[in-house]
């Protein structure tokens, strides 16, 4: 079996040497020993992880076994307190996220998890300051962007056509209104320049 796989790999290598285009197209093949090595590495990694978890459980069981009833009760109580503190922190954060979301919406900012991650802090006061600073920053950047877009060049001044003779080049640069005025004021010149 392993020799068949090896022969197949050698045949593919010979084909790809003859035709360089197929080197890119040929799928990666593994020998049986390479596959075995990959599987062994993966299993060893999983086994280490499992052993680590089991050792933690055994250590805790041993710790509990050595404790008397009062110590066990205290230990369980500490675990419960830690769990309760974690739940309270999650509830507090959820409330702060709702308030921050409401404040940002009032400021005209669409809210997503990334923004909430930036502005929600540990306390309500810190969260409020962060939200206000963020809204001010966004508004300032938006104002700058709008003012940049509104900046532009002053329109070029059209040359006065009523004073003096007009060249063909000046006539070609004239707008419709200027040409109409020239037609009204000096029809001979208009027809001369147009023709």
ZAGU-374225 format. One line per 10 residues: their letters; for each residue x, y, z of N, C-alpha, C. Coordinates in steps of 0.1 Angstrom, whole numbers, plus 5000, padded with zeros to 4 digits. Example, Ala and Ser with C-alpha at 12.3 -4.5 7.8 and 13.67 -1.06 7.14 Angstrom:
# residues 2
AS) 5132 4943 5078 5123 4955 5078 5132 4967 5078 | 5128 4978 5071 5137 4989 5071 5129 5000 5079
This chain:
# residues 195
XXXXXXXXXX) 5008 4988 5000 5000 5000 5000 5009 5013 5000 | 5019 5013 5009 5027 5025 5010 5036 5026 4997 | 5040 5015 4991 5047 5016 4979 5039 5021 4968 | 5026 5017 4967 5017 5022 4957 5016 5037 4958 | 5014 5042 4970 5013 5056 4972 5025 5063 4968 | 5037 5057 4971 5050 5063 4968 5051 5063 4952 | 5047 5053 4946 5048 5052 4931 5039 5063 4925 | 5027 5065 4930 5018 5075 4925 5024 5089 4927 | 5031 5091 4938 5037 5104 4940 5048 5106 4930 | 5056 5096 4928 5067 5097 4918 5062 5099 4904
XXXXXXXXXX) 5051 5093 4901 5046 5095 4887 5041 5110 4886 | 5034 5115 4896 5030 5129 4896 5041 5138 4895 | 5052 5135 4902 5064 5144 4902 5070 5144 4888 | 5071 5132 4881 5076 5131 4868 5068 5139 4858 | 5055 5138 4859 5046 5146 4851 5047 5161 4853 | 5049 5165 4865 5050 5179 4867 5063 5185 4863 | 5073 5177 4863 5087 5182 4859 5086 5184 4844 | 5079 5175 4837 5078 5176 4822 5069 5188 4818 | 5059 5191 4826 5050 5202 4823 5049 5211 4835 | 5056 5223 4834 5056 5232 4846 5043 5238 4849
XXXXXXXXXX) 5033 5239 4840 5020 5244 4842 5013 5236 4852 | 5014 5223 4852 5007 5214 4861 5012 5214 4875 | 5024 5220 4877 5029 5221 4891 5019 5229 4900 | 5014 5240 4894 5004 5248 4902 4991 5241 4903 | 4987 5233 4893 4974 5227 4893 4973 5214 4901 | 4985 5207 4903 4985 5194 4910 4982 5196 4925 | 4973 5188 4930 4970 5189 4944 4981 5183 4953 | 4983 5188 4965 4993 5183 4974 4990 5169 4978 | 4999 5160 4977 4997 5146 4981 5006 5143 4993 | 5002 5134 5001 5009 5130 5013 5012 5115 5012
XXXXXXXXXX) 5024 5111 5017 5027 5097 5018 5020 5092 5031 | 5019 5079 5032 5012 5073 5043 5020 5077 5056 | 5033 5077 5055 5041 5080 5067 5039 5095 5072 | 5037 5104 5062 5034 5118 5065 5020 5119 5072 | 5011 5112 5067 4997 5112 5072 4998 5106 5087 | 5005 5096 5088 5006 5090 5102 5013 5099 5112 | 5023 5106 5107 5030 5116 5116 5020 5128 5119 | 5013 5133 5110 5003 5143 5113 4993 5139 5123 | 4988 5126 5121 4978 5121 5131 4984 5119 5145 | 4996 5114 5145 5003 5113 5158 5005 5126 5165
XXXXXXXXXX) 5009 5136 5158 5011 5149 5164 4997 5155 5169 | 4987 5153 5162 4974 5158 5166 4969 5151 5178 | 4970 5138 5178 4966 5130 5190 4974 5133 5202 | 4987 5136 5201 4995 5139 5212 4991 5153 5218 | 4988 5162 5209 4983 5175 5214 4970 5174 5221 | 4960 5166 5216 4948 5164 5223 4950 5157 5236 | 4959 5147 5236 4961 5140 5249 4967 5149 5260 | 4976 5158 5256 4982 5167 5266 4971 5176 5271 | 4962 5181 5263 4951 5189 5267 4942 5182 5277 | 4939 5170 5273 4930 5161 5282 4937 5159 5295
XXXXXXXXXX) 4950 5155 5294 4957 5153 5307 4957 5165 5316 | 4959 5176 5310 4959 5189 5318 4946 5191 5325 | 4935 5189 5318 4921 5191 5323 4919 5181 5334 | 4923 5169 5332 4921 5158 5342 4929 5161 5355 | 4941 5166 5353 4950 5169 5364 4944 5180 5373 | 4938 5190 5366 4931 5201 5373 4920 5195 5381 | 4912 5186 5375 4900 5180 5383 4905 5172 5394 | 4916 5164 5392 4921 5156 5403 4927 5164 5414 | 4934 5175 5411 4939 5184 5421 4928 5190 5430 | 4917 5194 5423 4906 5200 5430 4899 5189 5439
XXXXXXXXXX) 4898 5178 5434 4892 5167 5442 4901 5164 5454 | 4914 5163 5452 4923 5161 5463 4922 5172 5473 | 4921 5184 5468 4920 5196 5477 4907 5195 5486 | 4896 5191 5479 4884 5189 5487 4884 5178 5496 | 4891 5167 5493 4892 5155 5501 4900 5158 5514 | 4910 5167 5513 4918 5170 5525 4911 5180 5534 | 4901 5187 5529 4894 5197 5537 4884 5190 5547 | 4882 5197 5558 4871 5192 5567 4858 5199 5562 | 4847 5196 5569 4834 5201 5564 4833 5216 5564 | 4839 5223 5574 4838 5237 5574 4846 5243 5563
XXXXXXXXXX) 4858 5238 5560 4866 5243 5549 4859 5240 5536 | 4853 5229 5534 4846 5226 5522 4835 5236 5520 | 4827 5239 5530 4816 5249 5530 4822 5263 5526 | 4833 5267 5532 4839 5280 5529 4844 5280 5514 | 4850 5269 5510 4855 5268 5496 4843 5270 5486 | 4833 5262 5489 4821 5263 5480 4815 5277 5480 | 4815 5283 5492 4809 5296 5493 4817 5306 5485 | 4831 5305 5485 4839 5314 5478 4837 5312 5463 | 4835 5300 5458 4833 5297 5444 4819 5303 5440 | 4809 5303 5449 4796 5309 5446 4797 5324 5445
XXXXXXXXXX) 4805 5330 5455 4807 5344 5454 4814 5349 5442 | 4824 5341 5437 4831 5345 5425 4821 5344 5413 | 4813 5334 5413 4803 5332 5402 4793 5343 5402 | 4788 5347 5414 4779 5358 5415 4785 5371 5410 | 4797 5373 5414 4804 5386 5410 4806 5386 5395 | 4808 5375 5389 4810 5374 5375 4796 5377 5368 | 4786 5372 5373 4772 5374 5368 4768 5389 5369 | 4771 5395 5381 4768 5409 5383 4776 5418 5374 | 4788 5415 5371 4796 5422 5362 4790 5422 5348 | 4786 5410 5344 4780 5409 5331 4767 5417 5330
XXXXXXXXXX) 4759 5416 5340 4746 5424 5340 4749 5439 5340 | 4759 5443 5348 4763 5457 5348 4767 5462 5334 | 4776 5454 5328 4781 5457 5315 4769 5458 5305 | 4760 5449 5306 4749 5449 5296 4741 5462 5298 | 4738 5466 5310 4731 5478 5313 4739 5490 5307 | 4752 5490 5309 4760 5501 5304 4760 5501 5289 | 4760 5490 5283 4760 5489 5268 4747 5495 5263 | 4736 5492 5270 4722 5497 5266 4722 5512 5267 | 4727 5517 5278 4728 5532 5280 4737 5539 5269 | 4749 5533 5267 4758 5538 5257 4752 5538 5243
XXXXXXXXXX) 4745 5527 5240 4738 5526 5227 4728 5537 5226 | 4720 5539 5236 4710 5550 5236 4716 5564 5234 | 4727 5566 5241 4734 5579 5240 4740 5581 5227 | 4746 5571 5221 4751 5572 5208 4741 5574 5197 | 4729 5568 5198 4718 5570 5189 4713 5584 5190 | 4712 5589 5202 4708 5603 5204 4718 5613 5197 | 4731 5609 5197 4741 5617 5191 4742 5615 5176 | 4733 5606 5170 4732 5604 5156 4743 5595 5150 | 4748 5586 5159 4758 5576 5155 4752 5562 5155 | 4753 5555 5144 4749 5541 5143 4757 5533 5152
XXXXXXXXXX) 4751 5524 5159 4758 5516 5170 4761 5502 5165 | 4773 5497 5167 4776 5483 5166 4785 5479 5177 | 4788 5466 5177 4796 5460 5189 4810 5466 5190 | 4816 5469 5179 4830 5475 5179 4829 5489 5186 | 4820 5497 5183 4819 5510 5189 4816 5508 5204 | 4806 5500 5207 4803 5497 5221 4815 5492 5229 | 4824 5484 5223 4836 5479 5229 4845 5490 5232 | 4845 5501 5224 4854 5512 5226 4849 5522 5238 | 4836 5523 5238 4831 5534 5248 4826 5528 5261 | 4822 5516 5262 4817 5511 5275 4828 5508 5284
XXXXXXXXXX) 4828 5514 5296 4838 5513 5306 4832 5506 5318 | 4840 5505 5329 4836 5498 5341 4825 5505 5349 | 4825 5519 5348 4815 5526 5356 4806 5535 5346 | 4795 5539 5352 4785 5547 5343 4792 5560 5340 | 4799 5566 5349 4805 5579 5347 4816 5578 5336 | 4824 5568 5337 4835 5567 5327 4829 5564 5313 | 4818 5556 5313 4811 5553 5300 4805 5565 5294 | 4799 5573 5303 4793 5586 5298 4804 5595 5292 | 4815 5596 5299 4826 5605 5294 4831 5600 5280 | 4833 5586 5279 4838 5580 5267 4828 5583 5256
XXXXXXXXXX) 4815 5581 5258 4805 5583 5248 4805 5598 5243 | 4805 5607 5253 4805 5621 5249 4817 5625 5241 | 4829 5620 5245 4841 5622 5237 4841 5616 5224 | 4835 5604 5222 4834 5598 5209 4825 5605 5200 | 4813 5609 5205 4804 5617 5197 4810 5630 5193 | 4817 5637 5202 4824 5650 5198 4834 5647 5187 | 4842 5637 5189 4852 5634 5179 4846 5631 5165 | 4835 5623 5165 4829 5619 5152 4823 5632 5146 | 4816 5640 5154 4810 5652 5148 4821 5662 5143 | 4832 5663 5150 4843 5671 5145 4849 5666 5132
XXXXXXXXXX) 4851 5653 5131 4856 5648 5119 4846 5649 5107 | 4833 5648 5110 4823 5650 5100 4823 5664 5095 | 4824 5674 5104 4824 5688 5100 4836 5691 5092 | 4848 5685 5095 4860 5688 5087 4858 5682 5073 | 4852 5670 5072 4851 5663 5060 4841 5671 5051 | 4830 5676 5057 4820 5684 5049 4827 5697 5044 | 4835 5704 5053 4841 5717 5049 4851 5714 5038 | 4858 5703 5038 4867 5700 5028 4860 5698 5014 | 4848 5691 5015 4841 5689 5003 4835 5702 4997 | 4832 5711 5006 4826 5724 5002 4836 5733 4996
XXXXXXXXXX) 4849 5731 5000 4859 5740 4994 4861 5737 4980 | 4863 5747 4972 4864 5745 4958 4871 5757 4952 | 4873 5757 4939 4879 5768 4932 4869 5778 4929 | 4873 5791 4929 4864 5801 4925 4863 5801 4909 | 4850 5802 4904 4848 5801 4890 4856 5812 4883 | 4861 5808 4871 4869 5818 4863 4860 5829 4859 | 4865 5841 4859 4857 5853 4855 4857 5853 4839 | 4845 5855 4834 4844 5856 4820 4848 5870 4815 | 4855 5870 4805 4860 5883 4800 4848 5891 4795 | 4849 5904 4797 4839 5913 4793 4839 5914 4777
XXXXXXXXXX) 4828 5911 4771 4827 5911 4757 4823 5924 4751 | 4818 5932 4759 4812 5945 4754 4822 5955 4751 | 4834 5954 4757 4844 5964 4754 4854 5959 4744 | 4855 5965 4733 4865 5962 4723 4861 5950 4714 | 4871 5946 4706 4869 5936 4697 4872 5922 4704 | 4864 5912 4699 4865 5899 4705 4872 5890 4695 | 4881 5881 4700 4888 5872 4692 4880 5859 4690 | 4884 5851 4681 4877 5838 4678 4879 5829 4691 | 4891 5830 4697 4894 5822 4709 4885 5826 4721 | 4883 5839 4722 4874 5844 4733 4860 5839 4730
XXXXXXXXXX) 4856 5840 4718 4842 5836 4714 4840 5821 4718 | 4849 5813 4715 4848 5799 4717 4847 5796 4732 | 4853 5804 4741 4852 5802 4755 4840 5808 4761 | 4832 5815 4754 4820 5822 4759 4809 5812 4762 | 4801 5815 4773 4790 5807 4776 4778 5811 4767 | 4767 5804 4769 4755 5807 4761 4750 5821 4763 | 4749 5825 4776 4744 5838 4779 4752 5849 4773 | 4766 5848 4773 4775 5858 4768 4773 5859 4753 | 4772 5847 4746 4770 5847 4732 4757 5853 4728 | 4746 5851 4736 4733 5857 4733 4734 5872 4734
XXXXXXXXXX) 4741 5877 4744 4743 5891 4746 4750 5897 4734 | 4760 5890 4729 4768 5895 4718 4759 5896 4705 | 4750 5885 4704 4741 5885 4692 4732 5897 4693 | 4727 5900 4705 4718 5912 4707 4725 5925 4704 | 4737 5926 4710 4744 5939 4709 4751 5941 4695 | 4757 5930 4690 4765 5932 4678 4763 5920 4669 | 4752 5919 4662 4749 5907 4654 4759 5905 4642 | 4765 5915 4637 4775 5913 4626 4787 5906 4631 | 4792 5911 4643 4804 5904 4649 4801 5890 4653 | 4789 5887 4658 4785 5874 4662 4785 5864 4650
XXXXX) 4779 5869 4639 4779 5860 4627 4793 5858 4621 | 4801 5868 4622 4815 5867 4617 4823 5857 4625 | 4821 5858 4639 4829 5848 4648 4823 5834 4647 | 4810 5833 4645 4804 5820 4645 4807 5813 4632 | 4807 5820 4621 4808 5815 4608 4822 5810 4604
